[in-house]
């Protein structure tokens, strides 16, 4: 039995790492082993004290791929949650250096995931060391991610919500792939039930309306 692989993608400061940790904690209730594969780029930046140059991007993407593949082999009957994938390295390489050479292998790797979740832009931006470009960079990067996934024929789901709400939306997407225990399937949640509006949406106007509605609901 092959490991179930879940990829979390998103622009900077959109909650990928926090969601990966929350998913791992929730999914262990199913009794299956769960491994979170962390972002190698973050590790690389901490080791070198700087962001990578153009010639270093391919090695970072390759190491991210190897980390995911090693995790999948370690838990053949479990789940692997990838806190980003080589596709993000390819996109940043294109964005920063005009180098699109990493797209082909990155998209081939992306097709190996059973589920790709794209983080919505409704979480507050937070600075985080060397890797943060600022809140103004999130929307353009989000569009680049959507364009790459669409161009590569990779299905994805957009995940919105803050805290527990975001976690439950991600679990609902996972439920379509595997049965989850009742405690995970039917958690007690306050407020009206969430309705999925954009299963695979790259329409900026539709996205803007959905995000505006979500933010308006949270205003005091």
C-alpha positions, -999 to +999 in steps of 0.1 A: +000+000+000+015+033-011+015+063+012-011+090+007+007+122-003-008+156+004+009+188-009+004+222+007+011+252-016+007+289-012+023+323-013+044+334+017+027+337+051-004+318+041-003+292+069+012+262+052+034+252+081+007+257+107-018+237+087+007+209+081+012+206+119-025+207+126-033+181+100-007+157+113-021+161+148-056+155+137-049+126+113-030+106+138-064+098+153-069+075+123-042+052+136-021+056+105+015+071+106+018+107+095+050+124+084+053+161+077+080+170+052+093+204+061+104+231+036+140+226+027+144+262+015+139+274+051+166+251+063+189+261+035+185+298+043+191+293+080+223+273+072+237+299+048+223+331+063+210+343+029+185+335+002+197+312-027+210+324-060+198+312-094+223+284-098+213+270-063+176+267-070+178+233-088+196+217-059+170+230-034+142+216-056+159+183-059+164+180-021+128+188-015+118+160-039+141+135-022+128+144+013+092+137+001+101+104-016+121+093+015+091+100+037+068+081+014+090+050+015+093+053+053+055+052+059+041+031+030+007+026+047+006+062+061+003+098+051+029+123+039+021+160+043+045+181+023+049+217+036+055+230+001+069+211-030+095+217-057+069+236-077+073+265-053+110+266-060+103+265-097+079+294-094+103+315-073+131+308-097+109+320-126+098+351-106+132+361-093+156+351-120+134+346-151+144+309-151+116+286-161+137+255-165+125+239-132+089+238-141+089+205-160+104+183-133+085+201-106+051+196-123+060+159-130+066+156-092+034+175-084+014+148-102+026+122-077+005+138-050-030+125-042-042+159-032-029+195-037-042+221-014-036+258-022-037+282+007-061+311+004-050+347+011-073+354+040-048+349+068-028+379+081+007+384+067+036+380+092+073+387+087+095+356+091+132+362+085+150+359+052+122+344+031+096+372+034+091+396+005+061+414+020+023+413+018+023+430-016+040+399-030+013+374-020-014+381-047+010+380-077+026+348-063-008+332-058-016+338-094+017+323-105+009+292-085-026+289-100-012+294-135+015+268-131-009+242-117-035+249-144-008+248-172+005+215-158-030+199-155-027+195-117-060+195-099-061+216-067-084+228-040-083+263-024-084+262+014-098+292+033-104+299+070-086+308+102-073+284+128-097+255+134-119+266+105-090+262+080-081+228+094-116+215+090-118+227+054-086+208+047-099+177+064-131+179+043-109+178+012-090+148+025-122+130+034-129+126-003-097+105-006-099+083+026-124+076+053-118+095+085-129+087+121-162+102+132-143+125+156-126+140+126-155+139+101-180+155+123-163+180+147-185+204+166-182+238+149-198+271+157-215+291+130-230+281+097-216+252+077-190+260+051-200+257+015-174+249-011-176+275-039-145+272-060-132+236-063-106+246-090-107+283-097-082+305-114-107+333-122-094+364-104-128+381-102-144+350-086-115+347-062-118+383-053-155+380-045-150+350-024-122+365-004-140+398+001-171+379+014-150+359+038-132+390+052-165+409+054-180+381+076-151+385+101-154+423+106-167+432+140 
